[in-house]
C-alpha cells in the first residue's frame, strides 16, 4: 500500500529542487521532515509541504501508521516554461525562461 501527493506547476526550477529531494529519498517520515525543516535550500519548504500532504493522505485515506512510513519515491520534474522577453542591447530582445516543476512524493509502510 502506498500514499501519494503531487504539487504541479511549482514556480521554481527543478535544478533547485532536485538536491533537496536527494536528501530525503529513502528516509523515514519523521527523519525526512526534520531534514527538510532545517535545510536552507530554496525548495525545502515546497517539498516539506508535499511530504506532509502525502503523510496526511496515508493516515486519513489508507489508515496507515505514520510511525512506519518512509519516503519510497520523490521526484522534481520539469514543468512548462513561461517565455518572457526583455529589452536587450542595440534594439534586440533577450529571452527570459521562467521554469516550473512538478513535485511528487510516494510514501510506503515498512513491513
Backbone as CSV, one residue per row, in Angstrom:
resi,resn,N_x,N_y,N_z,CA_x,CA_y,CA_z,C_x,C_y,C_z
1,UNK,0.854,-1.174,0.000,0.000,0.000,0.000,0.903,1.242,0.000
2,UNK,0.490,2.224,-0.756,1.288,3.446,-0.847,0.377,4.657,-0.912
3,UNK,0.898,5.777,-0.427,0.161,7.046,-0.452,0.980,8.047,-1.248
4,UNK,0.287,8.817,-2.090,0.977,9.757,-2.974,0.457,11.166,-2.774
5,UNK,1.295,12.130,-3.140,0.890,13.530,-3.188,1.746,14.210,-4.253
6,UNK,1.134,15.146,-4.991,1.869,15.887,-6.009,1.565,17.364,-5.888
7,UNK,2.534,18.160,-6.278,2.349,19.605,-6.408,2.783,19.953,-7.823
8,UNK,1.843,20.416,-8.621,2.153,20.707,-10.007,2.290,22.203,-10.225
9,UNK,3.037,22.555,-11.239,3.246,23.942,-11.665,3.856,24.798,-10.554
10,UNK,4.805,24.222,-9.808,5.520,24.973,-8.771,6.473,25.926,-9.475
11,UNK,6.435,27.206,-9.114,7.230,28.219,-9.818,8.667,28.246,-9.311
12,UNK,9.341,27.103,-9.447,10.753,27.020,-9.104,11.398,26.004,-10.037
13,UNK,12.602,26.267,-10.413,13.317,25.405,-11.334,13.597,24.041,-10.693
14,UNK,13.497,22.951,-11.454,13.815,21.641,-10.884,15.284,21.500,-10.501
15,UNK,16.149,22.330,-11.079,17.567,22.293,-10.709,17.750,22.675,-9.245
16,UNK,16.898,23.573,-8.740,16.973,23.983,-7.338,16.292,22.978,-6.415
17,UNK,15.336,22.214,-6.938,14.581,21.282,-6.109,15.244,19.912,-5.991
18,UNK,15.934,19.459,-7.026,16.460,18.098,-7.040,17.483,17.808,-5.942
19,UNK,18.394,18.722,-5.593,19.312,18.413,-4.481,18.588,18.198,-3.156
20,UNK,17.466,18.872,-2.957,16.704,18.701,-1.715,15.974,17.364,-1.721
21,UNK,15.474,16.944,-2.894,14.794,15.650,-2.960,15.766,14.504,-2.688
22,UNK,17.018,14.669,-3.104,18.013,13.621,-2.881,18.325,13.438,-1.398
23,UNK,18.133,14.492,-0.600,18.423,14.402,0.833,17.446,13.481,1.559
24,UNK,16.183,13.435,1.117,15.162,12.711,1.878,14.734,11.394,1.240
25,UNK,15.222,11.076,0.065,14.822,9.832,-0.606,15.255,8.625,0.232
26,UNK,14.285,7.749,0.569,14.578,6.534,1.324,14.578,6.710,2.830
27,UNK,14.361,7.901,3.342,14.401,8.161,4.786,13.033,7.901,5.422
28,UNK,13.031,7.689,6.739,11.779,7.601,7.483,11.066,8.943,7.423
29,UNK,9.751,8.916,7.648,8.953,10.133,7.534,9.402,11.203,8.521
30,UNK,9.570,10.843,9.783,9.965,11.837,10.788,11.355,12.393,10.512
31,UNK,12.257,11.528,10.092,13.620,11.966,9.767,13.615,12.888,8.549
32,UNK,12.790,12.555,7.547,12.698,13.374,6.341,12.150,14.761,6.669
33,UNK,11.112,14.817,7.509,10.541,16.117,7.882,11.528,16.955,8.679
34,UNK,12.319,16.305,9.532,13.342,17.030,10.299,14.419,17.582,9.372
35,UNK,14.849,16.783,8.418,15.864,17.233,7.457,15.341,18.429,6.663
36,UNK,14.096,18.333,6.202,13.522,19.417,5.397,13.322,20.693,6.215
37,UNK,13.005,20.533,7.484,12.780,21.707,8.331,14.058,22.521,8.516
38,UNK,15.196,21.833,8.612,16.456,22.520,8.895,17.357,22.666,7.676
39,UNK,16.841,22.385,6.490,17.622,22.552,5.271,17.425,23.963,4.736
40,UNK,18.512,24.706,4.493,18.365,26.067,3.991,18.117,26.143,2.490
41,UNK,18.015,25.006,1.802,17.803,25.009,0.362,16.517,25.710,-0.017
42,UNK,16.486,26.238,-1.220,15.354,27.050,-1.639,14.058,26.265,-1.727
43,UNK,14.123,24.998,-2.103,12.906,24.240,-2.309,12.469,23.402,-1.125
44,UNK,13.141,23.519,0.012,12.828,22.642,1.135,11.420,22.869,1.674
45,UNK,10.929,24.112,1.642,9.585,24.387,2.151,8.526,23.755,1.248
46,UNK,8.726,23.834,-0.054,7.770,23.252,-1.001,7.731,21.740,-0.847
47,UNK,8.895,21.113,-0.775,8.956,19.661,-0.667,8.418,19.195,0.681
48,UNK,8.670,19.978,1.736,8.125,19.643,3.045,6.596,19.637,3.017
49,UNK,6.022,20.590,2.326,4.567,20.675,2.214,3.997,19.454,1.493
50,UNK,4.673,18.999,0.439,4.193,17.835,-0.317,4.349,16.561,0.510
51,UNK,5.447,16.434,1.262,5.648,15.248,2.101,4.584,15.203,3.198
52,UNK,4.265,16.352,3.801,3.214,16.391,4.824,1.856,16.026,4.226
53,UNK,1.603,16.447,3.005,0.354,16.111,2.339,0.259,14.611,2.086
54,UNK,1.349,13.996,1.649,1.358,12.551,1.420,1.163,11.796,2.736
55,UNK,1.751,12.315,3.830,1.576,11.676,5.135,0.125,11.771,5.589
56,UNK,-0.517,12.913,5.355,-1.927,13.068,5.707,-2.798,12.147,4.867
57,UNK,-2.470,11.989,3.573,-3.209,11.063,2.720,-3.075,9.628,3.233
58,UNK,-1.866,9.252,3.653,-1.637,7.899,4.147,-2.438,7.640,5.418
59,UNK,-2.448,8.624,6.306,-3.109,8.436,7.595,-4.635,8.460,7.458
60,UNK,-5.163,9.393,6.678,-6.610,9.573,6.614,-7.289,8.689,5.576
61,UNK,-6.647,8.474,4.430,-7.298,7.721,3.355,-7.008,6.228,3.394
62,UNK,-5.822,5.845,3.890,-5.419,4.442,3.842,-5.214,3.828,5.224
63,UNK,-5.463,4.573,6.288,-5.318,4.092,7.677,-3.935,3.507,7.946
64,UNK,-2.898,4.174,7.440,-1.534,3.730,7.701,-1.025,4.392,8.979
65,UNK,-0.096,3.708,9.631,0.522,4.248,10.840,1.651,5.197,10.429
66,UNK,1.606,6.480,10.838,2.653,7.419,10.400,4.051,7.084,10.909
67,UNK,4.137,6.273,11.984,5.457,5.908,12.513,6.163,4.889,11.629
68,UNK,5.410,4.168,10.784,6.009,3.132,9.937,6.232,3.588,8.505
69,UNK,6.015,4.860,8.197,6.118,5.341,6.816,7.544,5.752,6.478
70,UNK,7.895,5.566,5.217,9.166,6.070,4.701,8.954,6.590,3.284
71,UNK,9.865,7.448,2.826,9.776,8.063,1.509,10.344,7.075,0.495
72,UNK,9.455,6.422,-0.258,9.934,5.429,-1.217,10.297,6.070,-2.554
73,UNK,9.514,7.067,-2.982,9.814,7.779,-4.230,9.621,9.262,-4.007
74,UNK,10.489,10.050,-4.610,10.330,11.504,-4.600,11.002,12.028,-5.861
75,UNK,10.325,12.954,-6.522,10.888,13.494,-7.756,10.503,14.957,-7.901
76,UNK,11.290,15.658,-8.687,11.009,17.042,-9.069,11.309,17.142,-10.565
77,UNK,10.274,16.980,-11.373,10.429,17.000,-12.827,10.120,18.374,-13.394
78,UNK,10.569,18.581,-14.619,10.351,19.855,-15.290,8.895,20.018,-15.688
79,UNK,8.345,21.192,-15.403,7.001,21.541,-15.841,7.102,22.471,-17.040
80,UNK,6.009,23.121,-17.396,6.056,24.041,-18.533,6.895,25.277,-18.224
81,UNK,7.503,25.828,-19.248,8.346,27.012,-19.117,7.632,28.208,-19.720
82,UNK,7.523,29.275,-18.915,6.952,30.513,-19.437,8.075,31.306,-20.099
83,UNK,7.816,31.806,-21.289,8.836,32.554,-22.020,8.475,34.036,-21.991
84,UNK,9.413,34.833,-21.534,9.220,36.278,-21.445,10.356,36.966,-22.186
85,UNK,10.134,38.210,-22.596,11.140,38.955,-23.345,11.593,40.157,-22.548
86,UNK,12.864,40.486,-22.728,13.458,41.631,-22.060,14.246,42.414,-23.096
87,UNK,14.209,43.719,-22.991,14.936,44.548,-23.944,16.441,44.299,-23.816
88,UNK,17.057,44.088,-24.967,18.494,43.849,-24.988,19.215,45.009,-25.637
89,UNK,20.504,44.854,-25.802,21.322,45.919,-26.365,21.042,46.085,-27.854
90,UNK,21.143,47.304,-28.336,21.030,47.659,-29.746,19.696,47.222,-30.343
91,UNK,18.616,47.376,-29.583,17.288,47.081,-30.088,16.919,45.619,-30.140
92,UNK,17.764,44.790,-29.612,17.463,43.355,-29.623,16.590,42.993,-28.420
93,UNK,16.072,41.775,-28.445,15.309,41.240,-27.317,16.004,39.970,-26.834
94,UNK,16.125,39.824,-25.522,16.700,38.602,-24.963,15.603,37.860,-24.206
95,UNK,15.618,36.550,-24.319,14.560,35.743,-23.737,14.846,35.452,-22.275
96,UNK,13.783,35.476,-21.457,13.848,35.047,-20.068,12.981,33.805,-19.951
97,UNK,13.538,32.728,-19.399,12.805,31.487,-19.209,12.423,31.356,-17.750
98,UNK,11.125,31.348,-17.481,10.628,31.169,-16.115,10.172,29.724,-15.991
99,UNK,11.015,28.911,-15.363,10.783,27.473,-15.312,9.849,27.093,-14.162
100,UNK,9.179,25.960,-14.340,8.317,25.440,-13.283,8.591,23.947,-13.122
101,UNK,8.054,23.380,-12.045,8.327,21.991,-11.711,7.057,21.265,-11.305
102,UNK,7.109,19.935,-11.397,6.092,19.064,-10.841,6.791,18.215,-9.773
103,UNK,6.336,18.330,-8.519,6.952,17.606,-7.404,5.997,16.496,-6.980
104,UNK,6.534,15.294,-6.796,5.717,14.162,-6.370,6.409,13.363,-5.286
105,UNK,5.612,12.839,-4.345,6.136,12.046,-3.239,5.268,10.799,-3.088
106,UNK,5.910,9.644,-2.879,5.206,8.407,-2.580,5.734,7.873,-1.266
107,UNK,4.819,7.612,-0.336,5.184,7.041,0.967,4.685,5.599,1.033
108,UNK,5.513,4.715,1.590,5.136,3.323,1.789,5.324,2.954,3.260
109,UNK,4.667,1.873,3.637,4.763,1.403,5.016,5.823,0.311,5.101
110,UNK,6.633,0.364,6.165,7.629,-0.677,6.393,6.935,-1.953,6.865
111,UNK,7.485,-3.090,6.487,6.879,-4.368,6.912,7.261,-4.708,8.329
